[in-house]
Structure formats: C-alpha cells, structure tokens
Amino acid sequence: MTGLARTLAVALAASAAAATLVAAPPRAEAFCGFYINGAGSEMFNNATQVVLMRVGTRTVLSMQNNYQGPPSDFAMVVPVPVVLQEENVKTLPLEVFGKVDAMGAPRLVEYWEQDPCAPEQPPYEVWATKSMGGGCPQCEDASAGADLGVTIEAQFTVGEYEVVILSATESTGLETWLTREQYKIPAGAEPLLRPYVEAGSKFFVAKVDPTKVKFEGGQAALSPLRFHYDSDEFSLPIRLGLANSAGTQDLIVNILAPTRYEVANRDNVFIPTNLEVRDEVRQRFGEFYAALFDRTLEVNPRAVVTEYAWDAMTCDPCPGPTIDGNDLMTLGTDVVQQGGEPYWGSFVLTRLHSRYGKDDVKDDLVFREATPVVGGREIYGPGDGTRQGALEERATPSDYNNFQGRYIIRHAWTGAIDCPDPVRGRWGGPPDGQQIATKSATGSAFAPRGAVELPMMVAQDVPEIAVTAGVPLPRSPAQVDGKAKGCGCATSGGGAAGGGALAGLVMLALVRRRKGARV
C-alpha cells in the first residue's frame, strides 16, 4: 500500500520518569500518547488535536500538542511522503482547534412546548448554507547515519521546534539510529515501522528548544504545528499507535474538505440522533453519550461512526463560535488548490469516531468521498392540524450536508389550555425568552463506562441499536465483573471535543533518554 497510509505517523514522547505525564483518568491502563480534545480539555491535563484539510491530492495536517514535562524530553516523529522543506512547515495559534472541536461535538439541547392556544407561527426551519460540491537546504552531518541506511535530508528551525527530515532504507537501521541518538523505541515498534520504511516514507522529526518554550501552570505551552504534502491516497495510519497501547483507544478524526468523507475499508454507521432523553442527562451528558456510542459499536462491531457532517462555517444549534474564513486560512486554504488555482469553495466538516482494541486493527484507515446527508435537526413532517408532524430521524441522503448528533430534553406545556382547538407539540425557547441552551458532549472518551443504563436515559426507543426505553440491556461479562476497561486516548482532525479524547494518531512513542542528545 502506498500514499498516506504509509506516510502519517505521529508520536508524542515523554521521559521514562514521566510515564504518567499525560494525566488520564485512573481507568486508563496505558499511556496512549497522542490526545485530541478541545471543549473537553478539562477532563485531562494534556491534549493533542489534529485537523486534516484535504483538497485534491493535497493534505494539510495541523496538530496541537499540550505537553507536561521537561521540554528537552519532547520529540515527535511523523512519516511523510516527501522531503519537507522549511516553507512546508509553520506554527499556528492555538484558538482554532477549540472551534473545530466544539463544532463537531454531539449536542444536548432543550426545548419548551409553546402555548397550544397561541397563534401558529411559520414552521421552524434550519437556515444552513448548502455546501458547494458537497461544500533541501544544506544539512549538517548528512552522512551521520549512512552506515545504518539513514540520511538527514533537511534540517531547519520553526518556532521552538528543531526539525530534521530523515530517510531510511531499513526499519532496523532506523531503529538503531534513533537508539544511538539517545531515543528509546517501545518494544515491538520496529515491525510497525517497517511498512513505512518499505514504502519509501521520509520521517519528520521534531524536538523542542527549551530556551524558546513558555510555561503555563508548570506545563510547557508548545505552539501547534502545521505541514502539508501531496499524496494520491488519503489515509490515516493507526497501527503504529498500537506500539504503546495496552487497552482500548478512541480515535476521532475531523476532516475539512469540499465534501463529506467516510472510511473505505471499514463499515460506516451514523450515530443515532434526534433522540429525546430524560432530564438527568443534563448532568451526565458525557456518560450518556459514551453509553450510546458503545451500544452503537456493540451492534456494529469495528464500524467507524459518523458524528457530524455539516458546512464548516454554519451550525444549528451552535455550541460556540463558528469557524470563519480566517480559521480556514490558518488550517490550510493558503496552500490548497483545485485545478491549479487557489481553492475558494466551501468546506464540509466531517467528524469520524472509532473505538478499538489492540487486536482489532489489521490495517490503516483509508478515506473516500461520500454522498451528502442530513439528520439531527429540528425539522418536522406535515402535521394533522392538532399536532405537529414527526421529527426527522436518522441520516437521510440529500444534496447538501446537515448531519449532527443531537439529543433533546423537552419540557411539555404545563399552563392552562382554554381554547377550543389547541395545537400541541410546537417547540421553541424557554418561557422567559432566553436563548435555547446547547451543551457539547465533552470528554466522552473519558466518561466512566457502565455508569448509566442507556435505556433508562432515553425517552424513546432507538430501534437501530435495539434499545427499548425503560428496558435494561443484557450486561456483558466485563460489566458484571466490574472490569470494563478502556484507554481514554484521542486524536482529531479536529479533536475529541464532545466525543472525548483520541489516541489514534500516536503512532510511535519515542522516549528521549538523555538531555542534549543531537538529532
């Protein structure tokens, strides 16, 4: 296999003495490495977010690294298809990642039934914009690793990062070279490195200059990095992340592209949406969503779940500030083209969520374009004059993308009804005129598993995942024994915001053993 499936691997390194520097909740059994989270960053101390922009054959990879520990112990390795030069790499402001994260997160909203005797208003509509089209310099010591088949192809500095681009002819030679340069490779990493070396990938290696790092609350505030490259295949390697995984990982990929994307080599399923839920979900939204997501995968093993597909610059409801043109420029529109000309079209934000164990992954994720869908909106069918029609359900094919995971607490009318022809089931904002509240499902990858009974949290049946409201599901052996396991790790082309954290892109954890070692 060629292309990005052999070209993207990311590693967040930490010193052996700081093996617990990523402060995941106690249930996490392994340091999973590469974390993605934005709106849910309060769930843990370290986060890494990734946003993938894809137009034509160009991929722009942006990632945020929150690292706690000695800056001299930080290192990152990313296989790339070509030798990157200094103009291909830049640092970014941090704020854009939180926007992307919040935009795609599953939402909890509240509606109040309007006065059944009030004059009927025009039906509620979602005013969403339809998506167009869906929507080397001189290198020092270049021969230092020649005896191992390792060559330094380029070397430059970007912000606080000292970057070296390597090529290698043998994975064993690359492993030996990294070890010789005072990096420790996790056990079992060499076979996972081998396909990337055999495919001719180059290796982007970055370390931090401690003199250029600011500290905030004892944590190194590292600038986000962005780099771009061209590849015919649009894929995401997740196998290298298994080198330092002992449990279950959540992978959240956020993709900005002219159209929606799905996975080509896995089953695809949409998260159940537009579900009415009990009032207690208000305080336990993360746990509720984790239970809903887990049940979806129980019914659809190994599937990748689409949680969001919407025009990137609009939303309804909006949990926070929307992505704007400046954000898109930050994330890559300055370097993407279509037909040899700068791309000026719109973007769709797709959020894909996968959860897998170490024995579940046999190959990398390969992405393909997908047809537009709608779902998860306050859109109703025709009524009968006394009651509003049925709310739209599930994902439905369309000519534009308006799909989201949305969950609703409804408050029925409790006032007097003193008119001859009341109309029930009209929903809107609270009686005091305040705006309808929206809450994102933050940190669901870190929410306690098995803490809530999904059927007791929904106010309606969910037939697509065989859930009947009020009827408990059979408990798995792990739940019965109280041994449900998982690793709250995350990766995002935009984050695990509502969905939690992501560990998928941690392809390789390199531990720097000695300060001052030259790369």
C-alpha positions, -999 to +999 in steps of 0.1 A: +000+000+000+013+035-009+002+070-001-008+085+032-014+050+047+023+047+048+031+084+054+014+096+085+026+086+120+028+109+149+044+104+182+044+123+214+074+115+235+079+117+272+107+108+296+106+074+313+105+092+346+073+110+335+055+080+321+023+093+337+028+128+324-005+125+304-029+127+333-057+104+320-083+092+344-074+063+367-092+038+345-068+043+316-044+014+316-018+026+292-001+058+281-017+061+246+002+091+235-015+113+211-045+130+226-071+151+209-096+172+228-107+208+229-140+215+246-133+186+269-098+196+278-108+199+315-110+161+315-073+157+314-041+178+315-026+170+281-043+171+247-032+168+211-056+178+184-053+171+147-072+187+118-068+173+083-077+195+054-079+177+021-084+193-014-074+173-045-043+154-036-030+179-010-033+171+027-027+198+053-021+184+088-024+207+118-018+195+153-018+209+188+005+195+215-001+201+252+029+186+268+037+183+305+073+175+314+108+187+305+108+203+270+141+186+264+123+152+267+098+161+239+101+146+205+077+139+176+081+117+146+058+119+115+063+098+084+056+119+053+056+111+016+082+137+005+111+157+019+095+187+036+113+220+034+110+249+058+083+266+037+061+235+042+061+238+080+047+266+102+034+271+137-002+281+144-023+300+170-040+277+195-076+290+194-086+275+161-085+239+175-112+246+201-135+260+174-132+229+153-136+206+183-168+223+195-184+225+161-184+187+156-192+177+191-226+160+198-251+184+213-276+184+241-304+209+236-336+219+255-370+229+241-401+241+257-436+234+244-452+266+232-486+278+243-511+254+225-535+283+222-511+309+208-514+318+171-495+293+149-461+305+137-444+295+105-427+261+108-392+260+122-365+257+095-328+252+097-313+280+077-280+264+068-258+272+039-256+243+015-221+230+008-208+237-027-197+204-042-208+186-011-191+224+004+169+207+008+189+232+024+224+224+034+221+196+060+246+192+088+260+157+093+240+143+064+261+111+064+259+106+102+236+076+098+249+063+064+261+031+079+226+023+090+208+034+058+196+066+075+202+100+058+194+135+070+176+151+041+168+185+055+173+204+087+157+237+099+141+255+128+104+266+130+094+284+162+106+264+192+110+232+171+142+219+157+132+198+127+151+171+109+138+152+079+152+117+076+151+089+051+158+053+058+163+021+038+157-004+066+135-002+097+161-019+118+186+007+107+162+035+116+155+019+150+193+016+157+199+052+146+172+066+168+185+045+197+221+056+190+209+092+190+195+086+225+159+078+218+142+047+232+119+028+209+089+010+225+091-028+224+075-041+192+078-008+173+102-020+146+077-043+127+052-014+128+078+010+113+087-015+086+058-008+062+065+029+062+102+024+055+095-001+028+071+024+012+098+050+010+084+074+035+105+102+049+104+109+086+097+143+101+115+145+134+109+175+157+124+183+191+120+214+213+145+241+221+138+246+258+150+282+257+121+291+234+093+275+255+069+293+278+054+275+308+019+280+320+009+263+352+040+241+351+031+229+316+051+236+285+030+257+261+041+243+228+029+260+195+007+240+173+024+227+141+011+226+105+027+210+075+014+200+041+022+174+014+007+158-017-004+121-018-029+103-041-042+083-012-060+099+017-054+076+047-047+076+084-022+051+098-034+038+132-013+007+135+018+024+149-003+037+178-006+001+189+030+000+199+023+017+231-013+008+237-024-018+262-061-011+262-089+005+241-084+037+222-108+063+209-099+078+176-117+110+164-108+124+130-120+158+119-117+164+082-122+197+063-128+191+026-152+202-002-174+172+006-182+146+033-158+118+039-162+082+052-139+052+057-134+030+027-121-001+045-144-003+074-182-004+079-197+031+083-226+039+106-242+071+118-247+078+154-284+077+164-296+112+165-326+134+174-333+113+205-354+126+233-337+120+266-345+122+303-338+153+323-310+136+342-289+136+310-284+173+316-259+164+344-245+132+329-243+140+292-208+126+287-217+093+304-249+091+284-231+097+251-204+072+259-231+046+266-249+055+233-216+053+213-206+020+229-240+005+222-237+016+186-204-002+182-218-033+201-244-036+174-220-026+146-186-041+156-154-024+142-175+003+124-165+039+122-192+062+134-200+095+117-209+120+143-210+152+123-211+164+086-221+200+081-210+231+063-179+241+082-190+278+087-226+272+098-243+252+125-278+249+142-277+248+171-242+263+176-224+254+208-199+282+204-182+305+178-183+292+143-153+285+120-146+316+098-125+323+068-095+333+089-097+299+107-098+281+073-068+301+062-050+291+093-058+254+087-046+254+051-066+273+025-035+293+017-018+262+003-046+241-012-056+243-049-081+229-073-073+226-110-041+245-105-059+275-090-064+286-054-095+269-039-122+293-030-151+269-024-168+259+008-158+232+032-176+204+050-165+194+085-167+156+089-162+141+123-155+103+124-152+084+156-137+049+161-130+029+192-108-002+190-086-025+210-051-037+202-063-068+185-090-051+164-067-032+139-052-050+110-047-021+086-048+017+085-079+038+078-085+048+042-109+077+035-132+082+005-156+109-005-192+102+005-226+115-006-242+143+014-266+135+043-290+154+066-302+145+101-303+156+137-323+188+130-355+203+144-373+196+111-408+181+111-430+164+086-466+176+079-490+176+109-527+169+112-538+203+124-538+195+161-503+182+164-470+189+147-457+162+124-429+137+132-394+149+138-369+137+112-350+106+121-315+091+114-294+102+084-311+108+051-294+113+017-296+149+004-278+173-019-261+190+010-246+181+044-266+189+076-260+159+099-252+161+136-256+141+168-283+160+187-301+150+219-331+168+233-347+175+267-383+186+261-405+204+286-442+199+280-466+228+284-479+229+320-501+261+318-538+264+312-553+253+279-585+273+274-590+274+236-613+251+216-586+239+192-552+237+209-522+227+189-497+205+208-461+197+200-448+231+190-414+236+204-392+266+210-372+286+236-379+289+273-409+309+285-386+337+298-374+343+262-338+332+268-319+315+240-322+277+238-293+262+257-268+240+239-242+217+256-215+197+240-207+161+250-172+169+263-148+142+273-170+112+264-139+090+258-130+096+295-165+093+308-170+063+331-182+033+311-211+013+325-221+041+349-255+047+333-282+024+319-288+037+283-325+026+281-332+045+313-317+077+299-338+078+267-374+089+264-380+069+232-370+036+216-338+035+195-346+006+171-314+009+150-294-002+180-321-024+196-327-002+226-362-001+241-368+028+265-370+016+301-360-020+293-324-028+306-299-042+282-282-076+289-250-069+308-217-080+293-193-103+314-169-073+319-197-052+332-209-079+356-174-084+369-169-046+372-139-048+349-148-027+320-116-015+305-105+013+283-079+039+275-091+074+270-068+084+242-077+107+214-068+120+180-087+145+159-085+161+127-102+184+149-105+168+183-124+148+206-144+176+219-177+163+228-166+129+219-136+129+241-101+122+236-082+105+209-052+083+208-052+070+173-025+090+157+001+082+183+019+061+161+052+059+178+063+069+213+099+079+214+114+085+248+143+108+249+168+092+273+195+119+276+192+157+275+212+174+249+214+144+225+218+156+190+193+145+163 
